[in-house]
Amino acid sequence: MIGLSTAWFTEREGITGCDVVGEIVELGFKGMELEYRVTETMYREMQPMILKGKVKVMSIHNFFPLPDDVPLSRASGDRFLLSSPEREERDLAIRMTIRTIECAQHLGAAAVILHLGKVDMETENERLYDLFNRQRLDGPEGRLFLEDKLNERREKRGPHLESVFFSLDQLNHEAEKRGILLGVENRYYYHEIPDFEEIGLILDRFSGGSIRYWHDMGHAHVLERLGIVESGSLLQSYAPHNAGIHIHDAIGTDDHLAPGAGEIDFMDLADRLRSARIKILEVHKKSDRLELMNGSDMVQGIGII
């Protein structure tokens, strides 16, 4: 079964929780992922339909639900930082994640997807993308820039990575108690946690617990195009630990497109994607309804589902 993320709906003006569930069912999806743009009001509207079995909640993306007094523009999987060295901020992130885990248990979801935070550093992402767009990232200027930034990240990651380990230790116990998997998602920006190496460190440290890898296809593609991770290396290394996948397409650094609308070779990845327990289409509103449905048909047609 393939689920559809509420990310395709929740940026629409005035949409209700009933609208979201109704449209997912109308589109023919039997599963869904709830994510951090779903407000408390929308969640209350959805619950009766979900609990009656109109659609199955397969996964929930932290942090969920969005408090009604927080503007949609501030909704984010990084709104609270599990990586913060500041105890008060980190403890708040842990409490809000436990709230998401409780919602997952209540709704019968199998997993909660986590953004783990970031390394506090000057990112210079605009320069990185400018070098990429001008095809200079592979030249001397681009290689030196990227090498310097990744070295800076490595030097500064220590307290943030330790905070992540501390946070995950508490969350792992909570998730085990409630029978929920925690999917550590590969990230889009190079300063975010975890990078390729850190995924392995986390999986080793919490082996036997509830923590798993969560593969985001678009994020992986972007970091491959930027030369930050080797092509195919994330799935090759971590597919055995993969709880789920966010399925979407990408062109260059632009992701969350419907499958087939970008440059990802889905056929080439099909065998490694197939083993994931949970499969979610995470397409944003930049793709229309026809593109969404064609993408769903395509990934099912090549046997990913």
N, C-alpha and C positions, 0 to 999 in steps of 0.2 A: 504493500500500500504506500502511496505517496501522499504526503500532506502539503497543504498550502499555508505559508506564513501569512499572518495578518498584516505584515508589512506592506502588502499590495493594496490594502484598503485604508489603513488608519491615518494616512496623511490627507484624506479627503475631508473637506469642510462639512461638518454637520452629520457625519455618518454615525449611526448608533451600533451598539453591540448586536442587536437583533438583525440589523442590516448585514453586518459582517458574516454572521453565521448563516443567514439566509442565502447570501450570495455564494458562499463556499459550497453549500449544499446544491444550489442551482447549477453551479459549474461542474458538479459531478464528483467533487472531492469528498472522501469519507473521513479524512483526517486533516488536522490543522496544527499549526504552531502558534501559540500566543506570544506576543512580544511586547517590548517595553513602551510602545506607543499606545497600547490599550489602557484607557483610563479606568479608574475605579468604577465610575458610572457605567461605562461600557461593559466592564466585567460583570457587574450585577445584572445587567440586561442579558448577557450571554448565558449565565449560569443555568437557568432553568432549561434552556434548549440543549445545553451540553449534557446536563445530568439526566435528561430524558433520552439521550442517545442519538440526537439529531446528527452529531458529528463527534468524532473522537479527538481529544486533545492528546497528541503524540509527544509534544515537548513544549517547554516554556522557556523563553529567552529572558534572562535576568536583565534588568530589575523589573518585577511585575507585581501588581499593576501600577501604572503611573498615577500618583496622587492627583485628585481633581484640581488642586490649587497650583499645580506645576504646569506651565505652558507647554504645549506640544513641542515647541521649538527647543525645549530643554530636555526632552526625552532622550535617553541614551543608555546603552549598555555599559557606559563608562561614567554614569552620573555619580556613582559612589566608587571609591577606589580601594579595592582589596589589596593593592600594592602600597598604600600609603604608609610611610614610616610614623605618621602621627596617629597615636593610639585612638583618639576620639573619632577621627575620620574613618580609620580602618574598622573600628568596632561598629560604626554605623553601617558600613558596607556589608559587614557580616550579618548584622541584624536584618537588613533589607534582603539579603540573599536567602536567609532562613525563611523569611516571609514568602519568597518565591517558591522555595522547596515545599512549604506547607500548602501553597496553592496547587502545586503539582500533585502532591499526595491526594488532596481533596478531589481533584478532577480526574485522577487516574492516569496522569501523564507518566511516561517512563523516564524522562530526563529533563534537566535544567541546563541550559547553555550559559557558560560564564565568559565574560571578558574579565581578565585578571588585572588590568591596569596598565601602568606604563613606567618607564624610566624617566625621571625628571631631568630634561636636557633641552637644549636649543635644537629644534628638529630641522629647520630650514627645508621643509617639504616643498615649498614653492620652487626653490632652486633645484631640488632633485627632479621634480617633474618638468621643469624647463629644460634641464640637461637631457632628459629622456625624449621630450618632444622635439628637440633640435638634433636628436641622434648623436649626442656628444657624451652620453653616459659611458659608452665603451671606450672613449678616448682617454688620454692622460688626465685631463681636467676632471672628468667624471669619475674615473677610477680612484683618483686621489681624494676627491670629495667624499665618496662613499666609504672608502677605507677609513678616513678620519672620523666620520660620523659613527661608524660601527665600533671603532676603537673607543670613542668617547662613551658610547652606550655601555660597552663592556666594563669600562672603568667605573661608571656611576651606578651600575645595576644592583650592587650588593645589598644595600638596605631595602630596596624595593622588592628584590627577589626573596629576601628573608621574610618580609611582610606577607608576600604571597604564600609562602610555605606555612606561616603561622595561620593565615586566614583559611587556607585549604585544610589544615589539620582539624580545625573546628567544624568546618562545613562538611568534611568527609564523615565525621562522626554523626552529624545531623542527618545527612543523606542516607547513610547505612541504616540508621534507626527507622527511617521512613521508606526505605526500599526505592530510593530515587538515584539514578545515575547523574553524575555531574560531568558535563562535556566541556573540556577546556578547548576553546576555539583558537585556531591559528588566526593571526591578526593581519590587518591591512597595512598599518604604518610600522616602519622599522623600529621605532622607539617603544612600541607597545610590547607587553609581556603576554605570552611567551614567544621567544624566537625559536628557531628550529632546535637548537641544543636544549633550551629550557623545557620544551615539551618532553623530551626524553628524561630530563632530571625529575620532572614532576611525576611522570608515569612510574619511574623507578621508585621514587620515594613513597608513593601511595599504592604500590602494587598490592593487589588483593583487596583493595577497598572499593569505593564507589566512583572513583575518579577515572575518567576515560578521555580519549582524544575526540574532538569534534572537528571535522574537516569542512572548511568553507572553500568552495571551488574558486570563487572569484578572487578572494584574498590570496590564495595560493598562486593563481595565475599572475596577479599584479606583481607579487614579490619575485616571481620567476622572470617576468619581463624586465624588472629593474635589476636583475642579477644578484638579488639578495639571498635567494635560495635556489638550489639546482632544480631543474625541471623534473617533476615527478617525484622528488625526494621525500616530500612529506607523506604521501600515500605509501610509497615504497617502504618507508621506515615505520610508519605508525598505523597502517591499515589493520593489523591484528588487534589494536586497542581502540578501534574506531567505533564509537557508539552511534554516530550519526553524521549526516552531511547536509550542508546547505547547498542546494543545487541552483546555480545561476550561471550566466555567461558573462564574458567580459571582452572589451576591446581596449588594448593598451592598459591604462589605469582606470578605465570606466567599467564598473562591475554592476551587479544586480540587474542584468538584462535577462530576458527570457532565453532559455536554452535554444541554441540555433541562431540567435541574433548577434552573436559575437564570434570570437576566433578560437574558443576552446574546442579541442578535439574530444568530444564525449565518447566516441567509439573507442578511442585509444585508452581511455580511463575506465571503461565500463567494468572490466573484471575486478578492479580494485575497489570501485565504488559499490559494487553489488553486495559486498560482505557487510556493509554498514547496517546496523539494526534499524535506524530511523532515517527516513529520507524525506527532506522538506524542500519544496520549491520556495526559495527566498527571492522573489522577484519584486522589484519596486515599480512604482506607478509610471516610470519612464517607458515601460512596455505595456501595450494595450491588451485587451481581452483576447483578441485573436492570436497575438504573439504568445501570450501566456498559455493558451490551450494547445497551440501548435508545439510549444516547447515541452509541455507535459506529455503529449502524444509521442514526441520524438524520444524522450528519455525512457519512456515505457517500451517503445518499439524496439530499442536496441538492448533491452533486457536489464537496465539498471535497477528497475523496480522488481 
